[in-house]
Amino acid sequence: MTIQVRPFEARDADAWDSYCGQALQGTFLHTRRFLSYHGDRFVDQSLILECDKKWVGLFPAASDPVRRECIISHPGITYGGLLHCGQLQGSSAMESLRQIQAYYRQQGFQEILYKAVPAIYHRAPAQDDLYALFRLGAVRVRADLSCTIDLQQRLRISSRRGRGLRKALAAGVEMAEGHTFLPALWEVLADNLQRKHQAVPVHSLAEISLLAERFPQNVRCVVARWQQKIVAGVLLFNTPSVHHAQYIASSAEGYRLSALDAIFDNCITMAIEAGCRWFDFGTSNEQGGTILNNSLYEFKSEFGGGGVVHEFYTLRSAEGL
């Protein structure tokens, strides 16, 4: 297979999004409708891979806002990587990354930071890119640990989580879902982050509201109410195979009531009813993956989850590859 690469152009947006809907590793995060919410925050450097003028793959990417000589796939999403519909396997995956590497080298870039799509998001096994990275001399520079439930073979739920659920239900905590609860959830989230970490949410309320409007079936807001007040909530980013907790927040009152136990019991049930394979709680790392928040990871694992690694690689623009 002879592969050529060319830069993404605005006129390709609809075809790009259509291709993402079929790609083995594609999620709504890879679409131009999602990436475009960033506006001009990033300088797009995405590529389209072709063979005989037919699309065989996509590479969502942008230049690093800090290290201008570096390409990231992609700085605006959790994972990027090489997307395809089954054509780029084995040696074709290696050839694809060689061509991507050569293109960026010609544009003056020195390094590619490759954020691999975790296998739980794949529609079918498609980790040929990881093998290709190994063959091309890429170096794994970061690993984040996420906690994920296999909904077909769930690990044991701890007795503590069972007690928490019973406590929340006995106190009268009620579940509700809808985008109208986003402002109240963001208030709880902002207060929670400020109180615990002196931080703010990565997404503003305006940004997350825009994403919820663009992707009403993928971006879901689930909250816990007690005495007509929002005390905890989860923002879900849902894909065909994974329901993922993008944001988790609870007020002090919510913690007292064990409201998150009720929320996650509800969300996991929703995922099962939707025919989803995985429920993912997200990573529990700090400082580029080098620190594990063990208490947070333990809390998540007590719902019956196990570890899934998000892998990051650097690929240098070396001559002769």
Order of alpha helices (4+ residues) and beta strands (2+ residues): beta-alpha-alpha-beta-beta-beta-beta-alpha-beta-alpha-beta-alpha-beta-alpha-alpha-beta-beta-beta-alpha-alpha-beta-beta-beta-alpha-beta
